[in-house]
C-alpha cells in the first residue's frame, strides 16, 4: 500500500451527488476488501464507515483522520485493523446486532468496536457475558498487581505507627511476602491441627481423669495444650484486628467470625467455671460448659484461611446455590411421595415399622441417599417395590445437579491459577519495561545533552518514558489503540 507522501493525489471529487443512497465505497481491512453502499451505512450515521461517505468532500485531511491510507484511483480506504473482528462488526449494518466469533479476545473486540464507533448496545447479550467476564478477570489481575505494588512500596509520609501496622498486617495476612511470614503461617496451621486433635483425643475415656465429685474431665496435659493453642489464636486475632486497615470490614468477615467462635467458648466456659457456680447450680454450669466445648469444632474451619482448596470449595458452593436448591427440591418431592406410598402399602402388615408418614420421612431419606441403616424397612411386596423405585429415583436426583457443581469448582480453580500466573507475568513485564526504560532514558539523555542541551524537547519526552516505569496499563482508564492488527495473548 502506498502512503500519502509517496505520490501526489489527484483532486478529490467533491460532487454532492456522491452522498446519495447509491454511493459505493470500498474498504480494505487487513487485506480483506469489502464493498458497502450508502443506504446500509447511513442507518448508523455516527459510525466510522458512515463518516467515510461524507469525508470525500472534506479533502485529504478529513480522509486521513478516519483511515490509515486512501487510494484515489480505486477509491479504496485502507485500515490496518483486525479483519476477523471487522467481519463481525459489519453485521450491525445488515442484522442490527453483533455476535463475537469464538477465539477473539473480548477486550480487543471491544476496542475494535470503539474504533469503528459502533455502540456496545448492539453486541448480543450472549457475547456481553464473555466481555463482562474478561473485564472482571482483568480487574482482578490489576487488583492483585496493585496489592503487590502497595506491599513493595514505602510511603515516607506515613507515620511510624502506620508503617508498623502495615508490616504486622503483611506478616500475618500475606505468607508470600517474606520467609518469616511463611513460618508464622505454618505455625498457625499446626496449632489449628493440634487443637483439633486434642479436642478429639480428650473424649477418649481411657485418657480422661475423675475429679473429686466423680465426674470425668479432660487430662490436665491436654487441657494445658488446649490453653496454649487458645492463647496463640487470641494473640493472632488481636494483632490482626489492631493492624487491619478496615476494622469494621475485618470484624464482619466470615472467616474472622469463625475465629471468634473458635476462641470465645474457652473464655466463656472459664468464666462459668469460676464464677457461675455462685449464681446457679453446679450441674447447670457443667452442662453449659459441655455445650460450649462442642462449639470448639468451629476452629476446624480456620484451616480455610491457609488452604486454597477449601477456599475454592467454598466459592464453588456459593456459585452452586441454584443447583443445590434443585437437589434439595428433587429430594424433598421424592421423600414426600415415597414415604406416603410406603406408609400406605405397609399398613396391611401386622408388624409394620411405618407408624406414620412423618416417621416414614426418615426411611425415605436414608433410602434415596443410598445410606440404608436398616432400622426401618418394608416387609410387603409392594413396599419393597416402592423401596426399589425410591432408591433408583434417589440416585438419579442426586446425580443430575452434581455435574454443574463440579464444573463450578473446576472453573474457579483453573481461573485462580490463571489469574495468579497473569499477575506474576504482569509484574515481570513491568520490571522488564522498567529496566529497558531506564537504560533508554540514560542513553538518550546523554545524547541530547550533547546535541540540544538539557532542556530540549526530545529530552523531556525521554523523561516521560523514564517516569512511566511503574505504569500498569490495566489500571489506566486511558484507551490505547494499536495501529497494527489486534492480537490477544
Buried (B, 14 or more C-beta within 10 A) or exposed (E): EEEEEEEEEEEBEEEEEBBEEEBEBBBBBBEBEBEBBBEBBBEBEEBBBBBBBBBBBBEBEBBBEBBBBBBBEEBBBBBBBBBBBBEBBBBBBEEEEBEBEEEBBBBBBBBBBBBBBBEEEBBEEEBBEBBEEBEEBBEBBBBBBBEBBEBEEEEEEEEEEEEEBBEBBBBBBBBEBBEEBEEBBEEBBEBBBBBBEBBEEBEEEEEBEEEEEEEEBBBEEBBEBBEBBBEBBBEBBEBBEEBBEEEEEBEEEEEBEBBEBBBBBBEBBBEBBEEBEEEEEEEEBBEBBEEBBEBBBBBBBBBBBBEEEEBBBBBBBEBBEEBBEBBEEBBBEBBBBBBBBBBBBBEEEEEBBBEEBEEBBBBBBBBBBEEEEEEBBBBBEBBBEBBEBBBEBBEEBBEEBEEBBEBBBEEBBEBBEEBEEBBBEBBEEBEEBBEEBEEEBEEBBEEBEEEEEEEEEEBEEBBEBBEEBEEBEBBEEEEEEEEEBBEEE
